[in-house]
Amino acid sequence: MRGHKRVLLAAPRGYCAGVDRAVITVEKALERYGAPVYVRKQIVHNIHVVRELEEKGAIFVEEVDEVPEGAHVVFSAHGVSPAVVDAAADRGLQAIDASCPLVTKVHREAKRFARDDYQILLVGHEGHEEVEGTAGEAPEHVTIVNNPDEADTVEVADPSKLVWLSQTTLSVDETMETVRRLRDRFPQLQDPPSDDICYATQNRQVAIKKVAKDADLVIVVGSANSSNSVRLVEVALEYGAKAAYRVDYADEVKQEWLDGVETIGVTSGASVPEVLVQELLRELAHAGYVDVEEVKTAEEDLIFSLPKELRGDGQPRGGRVGATA
């Protein structure tokens, strides 16, 4: 029906279990040990979350050598290399590891294949904290492959001792294209023991694919350094959205984006609290988009336990809301 303004709201969206666990880890550490609690890197890639935790007493640093000796430090959800763990220990820091368990799984895979003397082709974005952490588990064995084109030029020592692993927050489609091109060159390339791209990343991409085909515009709530949020914009455009943009906050939406637009798709990255989506929906309602239809493609109920240092207070589990926020 022409002239009918509506919003298609993707589900699942927002917080995944690993992000929820990481944010609660910092909150619980502040409750238990008092401020300040130091956090290496952004605990999750979201400006709003970081600002809120700073207001509660968290201090974010780039490296552990910025943390006073003996203080509490939380490692971010993206994981850290053994070198970072050792550096924290050398300073006598009381470290709490908030790494997502799905990232930790990839670390274990990297160590296992390195022990067996495999060359590991790590599909991911060089410089991303997660990739740095995974590569740091076996730097002599890991070669980073940033994109499908690099699959055509990467060099390997022994094609019969080759395995691929991946960053957990990539585009599923692009990763599979990278792997296809690697396998064309190296038929003996082994797969990881289980899927490395996390359930939440995949579910959010599936949901936005369904929304995008009917959307004149897709708005993704998420920060610029959030890999999975940026991928959602790319996926939306690839699957039919006429336009797609990423915003941190609702007030970043530009009027010209809405000109002539009837159907807006809305989703959020896995490190985005639902309050920011609701603010966007209110902003869109003021512009006439009051009809909101949720498009649900999966149910999520995964919850991760908190780090061992923070258990024993009646909350052995990590999630407030499962993974469905």
N, C-alpha and C positions, 0 to 999 in steps of 0.2 A: 504494500500500500504506500503510494507516494506521499511524502510530507509527514510521515510518522517517525518521529525521533525516538530512538530506543538505544539501550545499552545491552550488549551481550557480555555477561560477566563470567569469565573462565573459572572453572574449578576442576582440579585443585589449583591453588595459587598461594603465594606468600610462604610463610615460615614452613620449613621442613623440620624433621626431627633433629637433625644435626645442628641447625641454627638455634632452635629452641633450647637444646641442651647447652650450647655454648653461651648464650645470653644468660640463662639461669645460673650457669657456673660462675660468671662474674658477679651477678647479684648475690648469690649465696656466699661467695668469698668475701664480699664487702660486709655482709651481715655477720659472718663468723669472725673475721680477722680485723674488721674496721678499715676505714680509709686511711691512706690510699692503698689500693691494690693495683699493681702494674699489669699491663697487658701488652704483650709483644705483637705489634701490627694491629690493624683493626680486627676486633674479635670476629666480626662478620663484615662483609662489604656492604654496609649501609650507613649513610651519613647520620640519619635520624637515630638509629640505635646507638651509634658511637656517642653522639651528643648527649643522649639521655643517660648513658652509663657514666660519662664524664661528670654530669651533674650530681651523680650519686657518689662520686669519689674515685672512679677509675682513672688511671693515668696511662695513656697510650704512648708507647715508645716504639722506635724502629728496631732497635736491637737490645739484647739483654745487658750490654755494657753500660746502658743508660739507667739501669735499675740499681738502687742502693744495695750494697752487699747485705745479704740476709733477709731481704724483703720478699714478699709474695709476688710471684709473677704467673700470669695465665698465658698459656700458648693458645693462639687463635684456632678457630675451627678448621683452618686450611692445612694444618699440620706443620711440623718443623723437621728439619734434618737432625741427624745425630750430633752434628757439630754445634747446633744451637743448644741441644740438651746438655752437652758437655760444657759449653760456655756458661750456662746457667749454674751448673754444679760447681764450676771453678770459682764462681762468685758467691757461693754459699746461698744461692737463692732457693726459696721454697716454691718449687714449680708445680703448677696444676695444669694438666694437659687437657684442653678443651677440644682437641682435634676431633673432627667428625669420625665416628667409627668406620664409615665407608671409605674415608680417606686413609685411615689406618690400615684397612684391608689392602689397599693398593700398595702401601709401604711394605707390608708383609710379603706381598707378591714380588715386589722388586728385590727384596733381600733374598727370597728363596731362589729366584732365577739367577741372581748374581752368584750365589753359592754354587749353583750348577754350571757356572761359567757361560751363561747365555748373554748375548747382546740384547739389550732391552730398547726397543723403539718406543719412546714415550710420546704419545700423541697428546699435544697440549700446547699452551701458549708460553713461550719462553719469557721468564721474568715474573710470571704469576706465582704467588706465594705457594700455592699447592704444588705446582710443578717443581719449584725450587726444593721444597721439602722432600718430595718423592725422589727426585734425582739425587738428592744428598744422601740417600740410603745406599747408593751404589754408583758413585760418580764415574768410576772407571768403566762401568758397564752400560750406562744410559746415554742414548742419543735422542735428543728432542726433535720431534717432527711437528712443525707448527701448523701445517695445512696440507691439502691434497697435492699441491704443486711440489712441495718439498719431498713428498713420497717418491717423486720421479727422479730425484737427484741424490737422496741420502745414500751414504756408502756404508757397507757392512763388511765385517771381517770374515764371517763364516755363515753363509746363508742357511746352513743346516742347524745352527744353534742361535735361533732368532725368535723373539717373542715380542708382541706388542702389548702395552698397557696404555691407559689413558687418564687424563685429568677427568674428574668426576662431573664437571659442569659444562661440558661441550655440547655443541649441536650434534644430536644423534646422527642426522643425515650426513653432515660433513665428515664426522668421524668415520662412518662406514665407507664413505667415498675414499678417504685417506687410506683405510685398511685395504679396500679393494685394489687400489693402485699399488700399495706395497706388496700385496699378494701376487699381483700380476708379475712383479719383478722377482719376488722371492716366494715361490710356491710352498716352501716348507715352513713359512712363517706360522708360529703357534699363536693361538688365542689365549687370552687370560683365562684362569680357571672359572671365573664368573664375570658377569658384566661389570665393568668399572664405572660407566656413567651412571650416576645415582638415580634411584627410583624417582626422586622428586624432580630432578632435571627433566627426565623423560616424560613424566606425567604432565608437567607444565607445558612442555612442547606439544604433546598430543592435544591438550586442551586448546591451546591457542591455534593449532592447525584447524581444528573444527570451527572455531570462532572466525578465523581470518577470512575464510571463503565468503562469508556474508557481511564483512565489515568494510565500510568506506574508510574507516580510520581505526587503528589499534593504538591504545596508549598503554605502555608498560611502566608500572611504578617500580623503580629500582635505581641504584646508583651506577655511575659510569664505570667504576672499577669492579662491578659485579658481573662476572663472566656469564652467569646463567641469565641475568636480566638482559644483557646486550644480545645474547643469542635469541631471546624471545622476540626481540624486534626483527632480527634477521629472518627468523622462521615465519613470523607473521607476513612479512613482505613476500617471502618465497611461496607461501601458500594462499596468496590471493588478496591480502589486504591492499587497498589502493594507496594507503599511507600508513606509516607506523613511527611512533616516537617514544622515547624514554624520558621520564621525569622523576625527580626525587620527591617533589611536592606538587599538590594540585594547582598552586598558583603559578606554576611554570607552563601550564597549558596556554597556548596562544590562540587568540580569537580566529586568526586566519586558518588554523587547523580545522576549525569547526564549520567554516563557510561551505554551504552546500552539502554537508554531511548529514545523513539520516541515521546510519547504524554505526555505533562506536563499540569496538571490542575493548575490554579492559582486563588486564591481568597484572600480576606482580611477581617479581623474582623471589627466590627461595629465602632471601634474607630480609624480606620486607614485612613489617608488622601490619596487621589488617587495618589498623587505625588510619594508615595513610591511604589505603584503597577507599575506605569509607569517606574520607575527606574529598577524594577525587569524585566519588559518586555524588556527593552533595554539591560540588562545584558544577558538575555536568547537569544536575537537576535544575540548578539556577539558570542554565542555558537552554532548558526545555527538554532535556533528556531524562524524563522522570520514569519511563517504562524500563525496568531492569529485569532481564531474564537471565538466570544462571544456567550456564551450559556445563554440565558436569560429565566428565569422562572417566573418573576413577574415584575410589574412596581410599583414604590414607589413615592408618591408625598406628603407625610405627612410633614407638617411644624408646629413647635410649637412656640407659642409666647415667646418673651423674658421675663425674670422676670420683675415685674412691676416697679422696681427701674430704669430700663434701657430703658423703652419705652418713647415715646414722642419726639424722634429725627428723625422722618420720617421713622423709621423702626419698625413698631409694631410687625413684625413677626421675628421668630428666624432663619429661614433657608436661606442660600445663594443659595442652589441648590436643595431644597426639600430634599429628603432622598435618592437620586439615585446615589450619587457620586461613 
